[in-house]
Amino acid sequence: MDKFIPHSIDTDGGFESELLGDVKAGFPSPAEDVREKLDLVKLLVKHKASTFFFRVSGVSMVDADMDEGDIIIVDRAVSPYNNCKAVCFIDGEYTVKRVEIGHGGVRLMPANEHNIAYKPIEVTPDNNFIIWGVVTYTIKKM
């Protein structure tokens, strides 16, 4: 990530719209007149005060469905776990990677098997390292 500028959630309200119902991904069906309210903040954000948005820059995570320009939602209140996707701070830089925790250490794993330039990053005691927050959702532009 070239610029570390998280965008916080507006805690005064949400974004509410009409949910027009389910849409079949198989055979078409007649539209139903059942509508409900959809609040995207309530759906996507569990901890408002500790949740931030980032725009993905780069292609090291394309095989994890994080493409250049996608928006990721990162929650700092979620405890990191093995194989989570997370925004990490290492030696003065921020990056998003899959985090392998175990076997006596931590490895930051890229997800782009078509580009051999992206290698796992072994975290050592010599690194200045924190897991900044866990990725909870990816918002994609189609």
Chimera marker file (.cmm) of the C-alpha trace (Angstrom):
<marker_set name="trace">
<marker id="1" x="0.000" y="0.000" z="0.000" r="1" g="1" b="0" radius="0.5"/>
<marker id="2" x="1.528" y="3.243" z="-1.089" r="1" g="1" b="0" radius="0.5"/>
<marker id="3" x="-0.452" y="5.434" z="1.298" r="1" g="1" b="0" radius="0.5"/>
<marker id="4" x="-1.708" y="4.377" z="4.692" r="1" g="1" b="0" radius="0.5"/>
<marker id="5" x="-4.912" y="6.362" z="4.962" r="1" g="1" b="0" radius="0.5"/>
<marker id="6" x="-7.690" y="4.398" z="6.657" r="1" g="1" b="0" radius="0.5"/>
<marker id="7" x="-11.200" y="5.744" z="6.292" r="1" g="1" b="0" radius="0.5"/>
<marker id="8" x="-13.233" y="5.396" z="9.481" r="1" g="1" b="0" radius="0.5"/>
<marker id="9" x="-16.937" y="4.586" z="9.775" r="1" g="1" b="0" radius="0.5"/>
<marker id="10" x="-19.417" y="7.386" z="10.475" r="1" g="1" b="0" radius="0.5"/>
<marker id="11" x="-20.760" y="6.317" z="13.875" r="1" g="1" b="0" radius="0.5"/>
<marker id="12" x="-23.797" y="8.628" z="13.671" r="1" g="1" b="0" radius="0.5"/>
<marker id="13" x="-25.689" y="6.543" z="11.174" r="1" g="1" b="0" radius="0.5"/>
<marker id="14" x="-25.596" y="3.997" z="8.451" r="1" g="1" b="0" radius="0.5"/>
<marker id="15" x="-26.416" y="3.600" z="4.820" r="1" g="1" b="0" radius="0.5"/>
<marker id="16" x="-29.899" y="2.274" z="4.380" r="1" g="1" b="0" radius="0.5"/>
<marker id="17" x="-31.593" y="1.329" z="1.128" r="1" g="1" b="0" radius="0.5"/>
<marker id="18" x="-34.337" y="-0.949" z="-0.176" r="1" g="1" b="0" radius="0.5"/>
<marker id="19" x="-33.409" y="-4.598" z="-0.538" r="1" g="1" b="0" radius="0.5"/>
<marker id="20" x="-35.477" y="-5.682" z="-3.516" r="1" g="1" b="0" radius="0.5"/>
<marker id="21" x="-35.359" y="-9.363" z="-2.580" r="1" g="1" b="0" radius="0.5"/>
<marker id="22" x="-33.446" y="-12.403" z="-3.707" r="1" g="1" b="0" radius="0.5"/>
<marker id="23" x="-32.325" y="-12.847" z="-7.286" r="1" g="1" b="0" radius="0.5"/>
<marker id="24" x="-31.911" y="-16.372" z="-8.627" r="1" g="1" b="0" radius="0.5"/>
<marker id="25" x="-28.481" y="-17.350" z="-9.898" r="1" g="1" b="0" radius="0.5"/>
<marker id="26" x="-30.090" y="-20.341" z="-11.632" r="1" g="1" b="0" radius="0.5"/>
<marker id="27" x="-33.360" y="-20.352" z="-13.576" r="1" g="1" b="0" radius="0.5"/>
<marker id="28" x="-35.318" y="-17.077" z="-13.734" r="1" g="1" b="0" radius="0.5"/>
<marker id="29" x="-38.322" y="-16.726" z="-11.449" r="1" g="1" b="0" radius="0.5"/>
<marker id="30" x="-41.111" y="-14.156" z="-11.217" r="1" g="1" b="0" radius="0.5"/>
<marker id="31" x="-40.224" y="-11.049" z="-9.194" r="1" g="1" b="0" radius="0.5"/>
<marker id="32" x="-41.705" y="-10.843" z="-5.717" r="1" g="1" b="0" radius="0.5"/>
<marker id="33" x="-43.125" y="-7.697" z="-4.124" r="1" g="1" b="0" radius="0.5"/>
<marker id="34" x="-41.435" y="-8.406" z="-0.779" r="1" g="1" b="0" radius="0.5"/>
<marker id="35" x="-38.981" y="-5.657" z="0.173" r="1" g="1" b="0" radius="0.5"/>
<marker id="36" x="-36.952" y="-5.085" z="3.295" r="1" g="1" b="0" radius="0.5"/>
<marker id="37" x="-34.558" y="-2.408" z="4.507" r="1" g="1" b="0" radius="0.5"/>
<marker id="38" x="-30.859" y="-3.033" z="4.001" r="1" g="1" b="0" radius="0.5"/>
<marker id="39" x="-28.356" y="-1.139" z="6.151" r="1" g="1" b="0" radius="0.5"/>
<marker id="40" x="-24.891" y="-1.757" z="4.716" r="1" g="1" b="0" radius="0.5"/>
<marker id="41" x="-23.110" y="-0.576" z="7.858" r="1" g="1" b="0" radius="0.5"/>
<marker id="42" x="-25.090" y="-3.022" z="10.024" r="1" g="1" b="0" radius="0.5"/>
<marker id="43" x="-24.417" y="-5.791" z="7.493" r="1" g="1" b="0" radius="0.5"/>
<marker id="44" x="-20.685" y="-5.174" z="6.996" r="1" g="1" b="0" radius="0.5"/>
<marker id="45" x="-19.458" y="-3.564" z="10.225" r="1" g="1" b="0" radius="0.5"/>
<marker id="46" x="-19.520" y="-5.279" z="13.603" r="1" g="1" b="0" radius="0.5"/>
<marker id="47" x="-17.290" y="-2.831" z="15.523" r="1" g="1" b="0" radius="0.5"/>
<marker id="48" x="-17.791" y="0.723" z="14.181" r="1" g="1" b="0" radius="0.5"/>
<marker id="49" x="-15.068" y="2.365" z="16.267" r="1" g="1" b="0" radius="0.5"/>
<marker id="50" x="-12.404" y="-0.120" z="15.166" r="1" g="1" b="0" radius="0.5"/>
<marker id="51" x="-13.382" y="-0.675" z="11.510" r="1" g="1" b="0" radius="0.5"/>
<marker id="52" x="-11.690" y="1.027" z="8.575" r="1" g="1" b="0" radius="0.5"/>
<marker id="53" x="-11.802" y="0.971" z="4.766" r="1" g="1" b="0" radius="0.5"/>
<marker id="54" x="-8.749" y="0.664" z="2.505" r="1" g="1" b="0" radius="0.5"/>
<marker id="55" x="-8.355" y="0.669" z="-1.259" r="1" g="1" b="0" radius="0.5"/>
<marker id="56" x="-6.160" y="-2.208" z="-2.463" r="1" g="1" b="0" radius="0.5"/>
<marker id="57" x="-3.064" y="-1.119" z="-4.359" r="1" g="1" b="0" radius="0.5"/>
<marker id="58" x="-1.101" y="-3.798" z="-6.180" r="1" g="1" b="0" radius="0.5"/>
<marker id="59" x="-1.772" y="-7.351" z="-7.338" r="1" g="1" b="0" radius="0.5"/>
<marker id="60" x="-0.098" y="-9.623" z="-4.773" r="1" g="1" b="0" radius="0.5"/>
<marker id="61" x="-3.499" y="-10.806" z="-3.453" r="1" g="1" b="0" radius="0.5"/>
<marker id="62" x="-5.474" y="-11.394" z="-6.675" r="1" g="1" b="0" radius="0.5"/>
<marker id="63" x="-5.891" y="-15.123" z="-5.980" r="1" g="1" b="0" radius="0.5"/>
<marker id="64" x="-7.529" y="-14.163" z="-2.654" r="1" g="1" b="0" radius="0.5"/>
<marker id="65" x="-10.106" y="-12.059" z="-4.547" r="1" g="1" b="0" radius="0.5"/>
<marker id="66" x="-8.434" y="-8.747" z="-3.660" r="1" g="1" b="0" radius="0.5"/>
<marker id="67" x="-7.835" y="-6.930" z="-6.914" r="1" g="1" b="0" radius="0.5"/>
<marker id="68" x="-6.290" y="-3.534" z="-7.572" r="1" g="1" b="0" radius="0.5"/>
<marker id="69" x="-8.854" y="-0.862" z="-6.649" r="1" g="1" b="0" radius="0.5"/>
<marker id="70" x="-11.064" y="-3.101" z="-4.480" r="1" g="1" b="0" radius="0.5"/>
<marker id="71" x="-12.115" y="-1.760" z="-1.087" r="1" g="1" b="0" radius="0.5"/>
<marker id="72" x="-11.328" y="-3.918" z="1.941" r="1" g="1" b="0" radius="0.5"/>
<marker id="73" x="-13.034" y="-3.574" z="5.305" r="1" g="1" b="0" radius="0.5"/>
<marker id="74" x="-10.576" y="-4.063" z="8.164" r="1" g="1" b="0" radius="0.5"/>
<marker id="75" x="-11.607" y="-4.597" z="11.788" r="1" g="1" b="0" radius="0.5"/>
<marker id="76" x="-8.962" y="-3.970" z="14.450" r="1" g="1" b="0" radius="0.5"/>
<marker id="77" x="-11.164" y="-5.572" z="17.149" r="1" g="1" b="0" radius="0.5"/>
<marker id="78" x="-11.027" y="-8.997" z="15.490" r="1" g="1" b="0" radius="0.5"/>
<marker id="79" x="-8.244" y="-11.177" z="16.894" r="1" g="1" b="0" radius="0.5"/>
<marker id="80" x="-5.887" y="-12.440" z="14.188" r="1" g="1" b="0" radius="0.5"/>
<marker id="81" x="-6.090" y="-16.156" z="13.469" r="1" g="1" b="0" radius="0.5"/>
<marker id="82" x="-4.194" y="-18.614" z="11.303" r="1" g="1" b="0" radius="0.5"/>
<marker id="83" x="-4.810" y="-18.022" z="7.575" r="1" g="1" b="0" radius="0.5"/>
<marker id="84" x="-6.743" y="-14.782" z="8.117" r="1" g="1" b="0" radius="0.5"/>
<marker id="85" x="-6.240" y="-11.989" z="5.621" r="1" g="1" b="0" radius="0.5"/>
<marker id="86" x="-4.940" y="-8.930" z="7.417" r="1" g="1" b="0" radius="0.5"/>
<marker id="87" x="-3.377" y="-5.523" z="7.057" r="1" g="1" b="0" radius="0.5"/>
<marker id="88" x="0.075" y="-5.811" z="8.627" r="1" g="1" b="0" radius="0.5"/>
<marker id="89" x="2.769" y="-3.301" z="9.502" r="1" g="1" b="0" radius="0.5"/>
<marker id="90" x="6.287" y="-4.581" z="8.918" r="1" g="1" b="0" radius="0.5"/>
<marker id="91" x="9.464" y="-2.512" z="9.066" r="1" g="1" b="0" radius="0.5"/>
<marker id="92" x="7.787" y="0.813" z="8.314" r="1" g="1" b="0" radius="0.5"/>
<marker id="93" x="5.398" y="-0.371" z="5.596" r="1" g="1" b="0" radius="0.5"/>
<marker id="94" x="1.811" y="-1.603" z="5.477" r="1" g="1" b="0" radius="0.5"/>
<marker id="95" x="0.718" y="-4.575" z="3.405" r="1" g="1" b="0" radius="0.5"/>
<marker id="96" x="-2.288" y="-6.874" z="3.110" r="1" g="1" b="0" radius="0.5"/>
<marker id="97" x="-1.485" y="-10.592" z="3.127" r="1" g="1" b="0" radius="0.5"/>
<marker id="98" x="-2.756" y="-13.956" z="4.331" r="1" g="1" b="0" radius="0.5"/>
<marker id="99" x="-1.198" y="-14.558" z="7.760" r="1" g="1" b="0" radius="0.5"/>
<marker id="100" x="0.163" y="-17.983" z="8.651" r="1" g="1" b="0" radius="0.5"/>
<marker id="101" x="0.482" y="-18.239" z="12.427" r="1" g="1" b="0" radius="0.5"/>
<marker id="102" x="2.171" y="-21.281" z="13.909" r="1" g="1" b="0" radius="0.5"/>
<marker id="103" x="5.229" y="-23.486" z="13.666" r="1" g="1" b="0" radius="0.5"/>
<marker id="104" x="7.061" y="-21.089" z="15.949" r="1" g="1" b="0" radius="0.5"/>
<marker id="105" x="6.489" y="-17.975" z="13.857" r="1" g="1" b="0" radius="0.5"/>
<marker id="106" x="4.486" y="-15.875" z="11.459" r="1" g="1" b="0" radius="0.5"/>
<marker id="107" x="4.628" y="-15.777" z="7.659" r="1" g="1" b="0" radius="0.5"/>
<marker id="108" x="2.899" y="-13.253" z="5.420" r="1" g="1" b="0" radius="0.5"/>
<marker id="109" x="1.674" y="-15.055" z="2.324" r="1" g="1" b="0" radius="0.5"/>
<marker id="110" x="0.906" y="-13.439" z="-1.022" r="1" g="1" b="0" radius="0.5"/>
<marker id="111" x="-1.828" y="-14.870" z="-3.238" r="1" g="1" b="0" radius="0.5"/>
<marker id="112" x="-0.713" y="-14.484" z="-6.841" r="1" g="1" b="0" radius="0.5"/>
<marker id="113" x="0.606" y="-17.745" z="-8.233" r="1" g="1" b="0" radius="0.5"/>
<marker id="114" x="1.113" y="-16.218" z="-11.706" r="1" g="1" b="0" radius="0.5"/>
<marker id="115" x="3.756" y="-13.760" z="-10.485" r="1" g="1" b="0" radius="0.5"/>
<marker id="116" x="6.785" y="-15.424" z="-8.927" r="1" g="1" b="0" radius="0.5"/>
<marker id="117" x="8.064" y="-12.039" z="-7.710" r="1" g="1" b="0" radius="0.5"/>
<marker id="118" x="5.685" y="-12.260" z="-4.746" r="1" g="1" b="0" radius="0.5"/>
<marker id="119" x="7.374" y="-14.377" z="-2.086" r="1" g="1" b="0" radius="0.5"/>
<marker id="120" x="6.296" y="-15.243" z="1.470" r="1" g="1" b="0" radius="0.5"/>
<marker id="121" x="7.632" y="-12.852" z="4.084" r="1" g="1" b="0" radius="0.5"/>
<marker id="122" x="9.131" y="-14.575" z="7.122" r="1" g="1" b="0" radius="0.5"/>
<marker id="123" x="8.562" y="-12.447" z="10.218" r="1" g="1" b="0" radius="0.5"/>
<marker id="124" x="11.516" y="-12.594" z="12.610" r="1" g="1" b="0" radius="0.5"/>
<marker id="125" x="12.148" y="-11.052" z="16.041" r="1" g="1" b="0" radius="0.5"/>
<marker id="126" x="14.293" y="-8.463" z="14.213" r="1" g="1" b="0" radius="0.5"/>
<marker id="127" x="11.261" y="-7.115" z="12.309" r="1" g="1" b="0" radius="0.5"/>
<marker id="128" x="9.146" y="-4.236" z="13.597" r="1" g="1" b="0" radius="0.5"/>
<marker id="129" x="5.822" y="-6.064" z="13.084" r="1" g="1" b="0" radius="0.5"/>
<marker id="130" x="2.150" y="-5.891" z="14.071" r="1" g="1" b="0" radius="0.5"/>
<marker id="131" x="-1.030" y="-7.299" z="12.619" r="1" g="1" b="0" radius="0.5"/>
<marker id="132" x="-2.896" y="-3.982" z="12.278" r="1" g="1" b="0" radius="0.5"/>
<marker id="133" x="-6.352" y="-5.447" z="11.600" r="1" g="1" b="0" radius="0.5"/>
<marker id="134" x="-8.207" y="-8.397" z="10.081" r="1" g="1" b="0" radius="0.5"/>
<marker id="135" x="-9.927" y="-8.107" z="6.696" r="1" g="1" b="0" radius="0.5"/>
<marker id="136" x="-13.624" y="-8.906" z="7.139" r="1" g="1" b="0" radius="0.5"/>
<marker id="137" x="-15.014" y="-8.049" z="3.678" r="1" g="1" b="0" radius="0.5"/>
<marker id="138" x="-13.899" y="-7.115" z="0.178" r="1" g="1" b="0" radius="0.5"/>
<marker id="139" x="-16.033" y="-4.769" z="-1.892" r="1" g="1" b="0" radius="0.5"/>
<marker id="140" x="-15.483" y="-5.333" z="-5.612" r="1" g="1" b="0" radius="0.5"/>
<marker id="141" x="-16.307" y="-3.190" z="-8.607" r="1" g="1" b="0" radius="0.5"/>
<marker id="142" x="-17.619" y="-5.304" z="-11.450" r="1" g="1" b="0" radius="0.5"/>
<link id1="1" id2="2" r="1" g="1" b="0" radius="0.2"/>
<link id1="2" id2="3" r="1" g="1" b="0" radius="0.2"/>
<link id1="3" id2="4" r="1" g="1" b="0" radius="0.2"/>
<link id1="4" id2="5" r="1" g="1" b="0" radius="0.2"/>
<link id1="5" id2="6" r="1" g="1" b="0" radius="0.2"/>
<link id1="6" id2="7" r="1" g="1" b="0" radius="0.2"/>
<link id1="7" id2="8" r="1" g="1" b="0" radius="0.2"/>
<link id1="8" id2="9" r="1" g="1" b="0" radius="0.2"/>
<link id1="9" id2="10" r="1" g="1" b="0" radius="0.2"/>
<link id1="10" id2="11" r="1" g="1" b="0" radius="0.2"/>
<link id1="11" id2="12" r="1" g="1" b="0" radius="0.2"/>
<link id1="12" id2="13" r="1" g="1" b="0" radius="0.2"/>
<link id1="13" id2="14" r="1" g="1" b="0" radius="0.2"/>
<link id1="14" id2="15" r="1" g="1" b="0" radius="0.2"/>
<link id1="15" id2="16" r="1" g="1" b="0" radius="0.2"/>
<link id1="16" id2="17" r="1" g="1" b="0" radius="0.2"/>
<link id1="17" id2="18" r="1" g="1" b="0" radius="0.2"/>
<link id1="18" id2="19" r="1" g="1" b="0" radius="0.2"/>
<link id1="19" id2="20" r="1" g="1" b="0" radius="0.2"/>
<link id1="20" id2="21" r="1" g="1" b="0" radius="0.2"/>
<link id1="21" id2="22" r="1" g="1" b="0" radius="0.2"/>
<link id1="22" id2="23" r="1" g="1" b="0" radius="0.2"/>
<link id1="23" id2="24" r="1" g="1" b="0" radius="0.2"/>
<link id1="24" id2="25" r="1" g="1" b="0" radius="0.2"/>
<link id1="25" id2="26" r="1" g="1" b="0" radius="0.2"/>
<link id1="26" id2="27" r="1" g="1" b="0" radius="0.2"/>
<link id1="27" id2="28" r="1" g="1" b="0" radius="0.2"/>
<link id1="28" id2="29" r="1" g="1" b="0" radius="0.2"/>
<link id1="29" id2="30" r="1" g="1" b="0" radius="0.2"/>
<link id1="30" id2="31" r="1" g="1" b="0" radius="0.2"/>
<link id1="31" id2="32" r="1" g="1" b="0" radius="0.2"/>
<link id1="32" id2="33" r="1" g="1" b="0" radius="0.2"/>
<link id1="33" id2="34" r="1" g="1" b="0" radius="0.2"/>
<link id1="34" id2="35" r="1" g="1" b="0" radius="0.2"/>
<link id1="35" id2="36" r="1" g="1" b="0" radius="0.2"/>
<link id1="36" id2="37" r="1" g="1" b="0" radius="0.2"/>
<link id1="37" id2="38" r="1" g="1" b="0" radius="0.2"/>
<link id1="38" id2="39" r="1" g="1" b="0" radius="0.2"/>
<link id1="39" id2="40" r="1" g="1" b="0" radius="0.2"/>
<link id1="40" id2="41" r="1" g="1" b="0" radius="0.2"/>
<link id1="41" id2="42" r="1" g="1" b="0" radius="0.2"/>
<link id1="42" id2="43" r="1" g="1" b="0" radius="0.2"/>
<link id1="43" id2="44" r="1" g="1" b="0" radius="0.2"/>
<link id1="44" id2="45" r="1" g="1" b="0" radius="0.2"/>
<link id1="45" id2="46" r="1" g="1" b="0" radius="0.2"/>
<link id1="46" id2="47" r="1" g="1" b="0" radius="0.2"/>
<link id1="47" id2="48" r="1" g="1" b="0" radius="0.2"/>
<link id1="48" id2="49" r="1" g="1" b="0" radius="0.2"/>
<link id1="49" id2="50" r="1" g="1" b="0" radius="0.2"/>
<link id1="50" id2="51" r="1" g="1" b="0" radius="0.2"/>
<link id1="51" id2="52" r="1" g="1" b="0" radius="0.2"/>
<link id1="52" id2="53" r="1" g="1" b="0" radius="0.2"/>
<link id1="53" id2="54" r="1" g="1" b="0" radius="0.2"/>
<link id1="54" id2="55" r="1" g="1" b="0" radius="0.2"/>
<link id1="55" id2="56" r="1" g="1" b="0" radius="0.2"/>
<link id1="56" id2="57" r="1" g="1" b="0" radius="0.2"/>
<link id1="57" id2="58" r="1" g="1" b="0" radius="0.2"/>
<link id1="58" id2="59" r="1" g="1" b="0" radius="0.2"/>
<link id1="59" id2="60" r="1" g="1" b="0" radius="0.2"/>
<link id1="60" id2="61" r="1" g="1" b="0" radius="0.2"/>
<link id1="61" id2="62" r="1" g="1" b="0" radius="0.2"/>
<link id1="62" id2="63" r="1" g="1" b="0" radius="0.2"/>
<link id1="63" id2="64" r="1" g="1" b="0" radius="0.2"/>
<link id1="64" id2="65" r="1" g="1" b="0" radius="0.2"/>
<link id1="65" id2="66" r="1" g="1" b="0" radius="0.2"/>
<link id1="66" id2="67" r="1" g="1" b="0" radius="0.2"/>
<link id1="67" id2="68" r="1" g="1" b="0" radius="0.2"/>
<link id1="68" id2="69" r="1" g="1" b="0" radius="0.2"/>
<link id1="69" id2="70" r="1" g="1" b="0" radius="0.2"/>
<link id1="70" id2="71" r="1" g="1" b="0" radius="0.2"/>
<link id1="71" id2="72" r="1" g="1" b="0" radius="0.2"/>
<link id1="72" id2="73" r="1" g="1" b="0" radius="0.2"/>
<link id1="73" id2="74" r="1" g="1" b="0" radius="0.2"/>
<link id1="74" id2="75" r="1" g="1" b="0" radius="0.2"/>
<link id1="75" id2="76" r="1" g="1" b="0" radius="0.2"/>
<link id1="76" id2="77" r="1" g="1" b="0" radius="0.2"/>
<link id1="77" id2="78" r="1" g="1" b="0" radius="0.2"/>
<link id1="78" id2="79" r="1" g="1" b="0" radius="0.2"/>
<link id1="79" id2="80" r="1" g="1" b="0" radius="0.2"/>
<link id1="80" id2="81" r="1" g="1" b="0" radius="0.2"/>
<link id1="81" id2="82" r="1" g="1" b="0" radius="0.2"/>
<link id1="82" id2="83" r="1" g="1" b="0" radius="0.2"/>
<link id1="83" id2="84" r="1" g="1" b="0" radius="0.2"/>
<link id1="84" id2="85" r="1" g="1" b="0" radius="0.2"/>
<link id1="85" id2="86" r="1" g="1" b="0" radius="0.2"/>
<link id1="86" id2="87" r="1" g="1" b="0" radius="0.2"/>
<link id1="87" id2="88" r="1" g="1" b="0" radius="0.2"/>
<link id1="88" id2="89" r="1" g="1" b="0" radius="0.2"/>
<link id1="89" id2="90" r="1" g="1" b="0" radius="0.2"/>
<link id1="90" id2="91" r="1" g="1" b="0" radius="0.2"/>
<link id1="91" id2="92" r="1" g="1" b="0" radius="0.2"/>
<link id1="92" id2="93" r="1" g="1" b="0" radius="0.2"/>
<link id1="93" id2="94" r="1" g="1" b="0" radius="0.2"/>
<link id1="94" id2="95" r="1" g="1" b="0" radius="0.2"/>
<link id1="95" id2="96" r="1" g="1" b="0" radius="0.2"/>
<link id1="96" id2="97" r="1" g="1" b="0" radius="0.2"/>
<link id1="97" id2="98" r="1" g="1" b="0" radius="0.2"/>
<link id1="98" id2="99" r="1" g="1" b="0" radius="0.2"/>
<link id1="99" id2="100" r="1" g="1" b="0" radius="0.2"/>
<link id1="100" id2="101" r="1" g="1" b="0" radius="0.2"/>
<link id1="101" id2="102" r="1" g="1" b="0" radius="0.2"/>
<link id1="102" id2="103" r="1" g="1" b="0" radius="0.2"/>
<link id1="103" id2="104" r="1" g="1" b="0" radius="0.2"/>
<link id1="104" id2="105" r="1" g="1" b="0" radius="0.2"/>
<link id1="105" id2="106" r="1" g="1" b="0" radius="0.2"/>
<link id1="106" id2="107" r="1" g="1" b="0" radius="0.2"/>
<link id1="107" id2="108" r="1" g="1" b="0" radius="0.2"/>
<link id1="108" id2="109" r="1" g="1" b="0" radius="0.2"/>
<link id1="109" id2="110" r="1" g="1" b="0" radius="0.2"/>
<link id1="110" id2="111" r="1" g="1" b="0" radius="0.2"/>
<link id1="111" id2="112" r="1" g="1" b="0" radius="0.2"/>
<link id1="112" id2="113" r="1" g="1" b="0" radius="0.2"/>
<link id1="113" id2="114" r="1" g="1" b="0" radius="0.2"/>
<link id1="114" id2="115" r="1" g="1" b="0" radius="0.2"/>
<link id1="115" id2="116" r="1" g="1" b="0" radius="0.2"/>
<link id1="116" id2="117" r="1" g="1" b="0" radius="0.2"/>
<link id1="117" id2="118" r="1" g="1" b="0" radius="0.2"/>
<link id1="118" id2="119" r="1" g="1" b="0" radius="0.2"/>
<link id1="119" id2="120" r="1" g="1" b="0" radius="0.2"/>
<link id1="120" id2="121" r="1" g="1" b="0" radius="0.2"/>
<link id1="121" id2="122" r="1" g="1" b="0" radius="0.2"/>
<link id1="122" id2="123" r="1" g="1" b="0" radius="0.2"/>
<link id1="123" id2="124" r="1" g="1" b="0" radius="0.2"/>
<link id1="124" id2="125" r="1" g="1" b="0" radius="0.2"/>
<link id1="125" id2="126" r="1" g="1" b="0" radius="0.2"/>
<link id1="126" id2="127" r="1" g="1" b="0" radius="0.2"/>
<link id1="127" id2="128" r="1" g="1" b="0" radius="0.2"/>
<link id1="128" id2="129" r="1" g="1" b="0" radius="0.2"/>
<link id1="129" id2="130" r="1" g="1" b="0" radius="0.2"/>
<link id1="130" id2="131" r="1" g="1" b="0" radius="0.2"/>
<link id1="131" id2="132" r="1" g="1" b="0" radius="0.2"/>
<link id1="132" id2="133" r="1" g="1" b="0" radius="0.2"/>
<link id1="133" id2="134" r="1" g="1" b="0" radius="0.2"/>
<link id1="134" id2="135" r="1" g="1" b="0" radius="0.2"/>
<link id1="135" id2="136" r="1" g="1" b="0" radius="0.2"/>
<link id1="136" id2="137" r="1" g="1" b="0" radius="0.2"/>
<link id1="137" id2="138" r="1" g="1" b="0" radius="0.2"/>
<link id1="138" id2="139" r="1" g="1" b="0" radius="0.2"/>
<link id1="139" id2="140" r="1" g="1" b="0" radius="0.2"/>
<link id1="140" id2="141" r="1" g="1" b="0" radius="0.2"/>
<link id1="141" id2="142" r="1" g="1" b="0" radius="0.2"/>
</marker_set>
